Amino acid sequence: MGDVAQLLGDTGTAAGAASALRQTSAIRERARFLLERARLGESAWFRVDDDNLHTAAGEVAAVTLRRYPDLSIPVHSRWRHFEAGGVDRKSVFDAALGSLDLRSRARAMIDLTLISVLLDAGAGADWRYREEPAGPDFTRSEGLGVASFHAFMAGTFSSEPDEPLRVDAGRLRRLSTEQLAQAFQVDDNNQLVGLEGRVSLLRRLGRELENQPEVFGSQARPGGLFDAIVTADATPVVAHDILTGILTSLAGIWPADNMIGDQPVGDCWYHKDLGGPGLTKGWMPFHKLSQWLTYSLLEPLGWAGVTVEGLDELTGLPEYRNGGLLIDTAVLTLHDPSWSTRSWRPADELVVEWRALTVALLDELAPLVRGRLGLGTGEMPLACILEGGTWAAGRGLAQRLRSGLPPLNVISDGTVF
């Protein structure tokens, strides 16, 4: 292990190690290593039953056909949650943008997408959001999506009263827990998991937007990414280049404890059985929210006429719905069943390994699902399998088995799960 990392530069330096760990090839290489160890019986935490991959593939294929019977499957994106309840909120957004030119509309859409993705971590089982006084309640990811959409539309993240449909550094750096709580209808009887962690994350985002005008422009907006990503000659954009830009420019917003020297590495966690060259030794990268953001930017870029290639360089998302699918179909089994009743943190080795095995097994699950549906890779990239798909199947199994709760209890600060 480590050939890819060594090609990327000096992994003996903090900057070189951080750069190596931002590659999805490093994610896959290390995830596969941990999967093969588990298959050999060397994992301290999990057993792997490969025969049950076919059970999982059957669940995913069946859910995909129920949700998308014509097999016209969109990518896994935050924009799906803006459609919660069958409401076309994008049309509302389009109308509110009025006569803005294409690039300005794209910047606004990127503003909304990024802020909403960063707010999309586990909400907890009890929180809910009511869009209309007499309307239905939305929960979990759909609720967070709808709540963030309306907070954005109301100008919650803009410092310019005359330009509410934007996100900027000045507003984010002053955002209070009380203001976000109000926008998300949080009170003593409607608690949102990780509320303070989300506010801290947005404040750190504000600092990075302000400190990098070369990326985010003079207005210090996430939408500045459009100009950083898109060249003037209409050359197709590579998905991994979008991810690299996000990881590099937003490195400073992630929890400060995950550092190599002076370099923040974000959603990377230590696993004692991982090797790797230089300072990358032991680190398992995931970059789940950054990859979720990359997937979610595909449609805003497409609506602006930008072609994005190389989608399958991105990995499956290592979160509790995809990971839960694998436990609930017994592809993964805990060595000690009592571990399912304990509380775990993202840095715990069991959670790090669960997430790594999820990434590796999603790659193996994908061709099995395509085979059942009679589709090829070009017709059904991994982004569509996630949407069709693994996330919905994981949620459905959790609902049937535990009233929606995941199979493992991970205590999150609102930035990982």
JOQUI-V387707 format. One record per backbone hydrogen bond with DSSP energy under -1.0 kcal/mol. NH is the residue of the N-H (numbers start at 1). CO is the residue of the C=O. If there is no record, write none. Layout:
nh=NH co=CO
nh=NH co=CO
//
This chain:
nh=6 co=2
nh=7 co=3
nh=8 co=5
nh=11 co=9
nh=13 co=10
nh=17 co=13
nh=18 co=14
nh=19 co=15
nh=20 co=16
nh=21 co=17
nh=22 co=19
nh=23 co=20
nh=27 co=23
nh=28 co=24
nh=29 co=25
nh=30 co=26
nh=31 co=27
nh=32 co=28
nh=33 co=29
nh=34 co=30
nh=35 co=31
nh=36 co=32
nh=37 co=33
nh=38 co=34
nh=39 co=35
nh=40 co=36
nh=41 co=38
nh=42 co=37
nh=47 co=333
nh=49 co=331
nh=53 co=50
nh=54 co=51
nh=56 co=52
nh=57 co=53
nh=58 co=54
nh=59 co=55
nh=60 co=56
nh=61 co=57
nh=62 co=58
nh=63 co=59
nh=64 co=60
nh=65 co=61
nh=66 co=62
nh=67 co=63
nh=68 co=64
nh=71 co=68
nh=73 co=71
nh=76 co=383
nh=80 co=77
nh=83 co=80
nh=84 co=81
nh=86 co=83
nh=89 co=87
nh=93 co=89
nh=94 co=90
nh=95 co=91
nh=96 co=92
nh=97 co=93
nh=100 co=97
nh=105 co=101
nh=106 co=102
nh=107 co=103
nh=108 co=104
nh=109 co=105
nh=110 co=106
nh=111 co=107
nh=112 co=108
nh=113 co=109
nh=114 co=110
nh=115 co=111
nh=116 co=112
nh=117 co=113
nh=118 co=114
nh=120 co=117
nh=121 co=119
nh=122 co=417
nh=129 co=138
nh=135 co=132
nh=138 co=129
nh=143 co=139
nh=144 co=140
nh=145 co=141
nh=146 co=142
nh=147 co=143
nh=148 co=144
nh=149 co=145
nh=150 co=146
nh=151 co=147
nh=152 co=148
nh=153 co=149
nh=154 co=150
nh=155 co=152
nh=156 co=151
nh=158 co=155
nh=163 co=160
nh=166 co=164
nh=168 co=157
nh=169 co=220
nh=172 co=168
nh=173 co=169
nh=175 co=172
nh=180 co=176
nh=181 co=177
nh=182 co=178
nh=183 co=179
nh=184 co=180
nh=185 co=182
nh=186 co=181
nh=190 co=187
nh=193 co=123
nh=195 co=192
nh=198 co=194
nh=199 co=195
nh=200 co=196
nh=201 co=197
nh=202 co=198
nh=203 co=199
nh=204 co=200
nh=205 co=201
nh=206 co=202
nh=207 co=203
nh=208 co=204
nh=209 co=205
nh=210 co=206
nh=211 co=207
nh=215 co=212
nh=216 co=212
nh=217 co=213
nh=220 co=217
nh=221 co=216
nh=224 co=221
nh=225 co=222
nh=226 co=223
nh=228 co=224
nh=229 co=225
nh=230 co=226
nh=237 co=307
nh=239 co=309
nh=242 co=238
nh=243 co=239
nh=244 co=240
nh=245 co=241
nh=246 co=242
nh=247 co=243
nh=248 co=244
nh=249 co=245
nh=250 co=246
nh=253 co=250
nh=258 co=255
nh=259 co=257
nh=260 co=263
nh=263 co=260
nh=265 co=258
nh=268 co=266
nh=269 co=284
nh=271 co=282
nh=274 co=271
nh=279 co=11
nh=280 co=277
nh=281 co=278
nh=282 co=275
nh=283 co=280
nh=284 co=269
nh=286 co=267
nh=287 co=267
nh=291 co=287
nh=292 co=288
nh=293 co=289
nh=294 co=290
nh=295 co=291
nh=296 co=292
nh=297 co=293
nh=298 co=295
nh=301 co=297
nh=302 co=298
nh=303 co=299
nh=305 co=302
nh=306 co=301
nh=309 co=237
nh=313 co=310
nh=314 co=311
nh=319 co=317
nh=323 co=319
nh=324 co=320
nh=325 co=321
nh=326 co=322
nh=327 co=323
nh=328 co=324
nh=329 co=325
nh=330 co=327
nh=331 co=326
nh=332 co=326
nh=333 co=47
nh=335 co=45
nh=339 co=336
nh=340 co=337
nh=341 co=338
nh=342 co=339
nh=344 co=409
nh=348 co=345
nh=352 co=348
nh=353 co=349
nh=354 co=350
nh=355 co=351
nh=356 co=352
nh=357 co=353
nh=358 co=354
nh=359 co=355
nh=360 co=356
nh=361 co=357
nh=362 co=358
nh=363 co=359
nh=364 co=360
nh=365 co=361
nh=366 co=362
nh=369 co=365
nh=370 co=366
nh=371 co=367
nh=372 co=368
nh=373 co=369
nh=374 co=370
nh=375 co=370
nh=380 co=376
nh=384 co=381
nh=385 co=381
nh=386 co=382
nh=387 co=383
nh=388 co=384
nh=390 co=385
nh=391 co=386
nh=393 co=389
nh=394 co=390
nh=395 co=391
nh=396 co=392
nh=397 co=393
nh=398 co=394
nh=399 co=395
nh=400 co=396
nh=401 co=397
nh=402 co=398
nh=403 co=399
nh=404 co=398
nh=405 co=402
nh=411 co=344
//
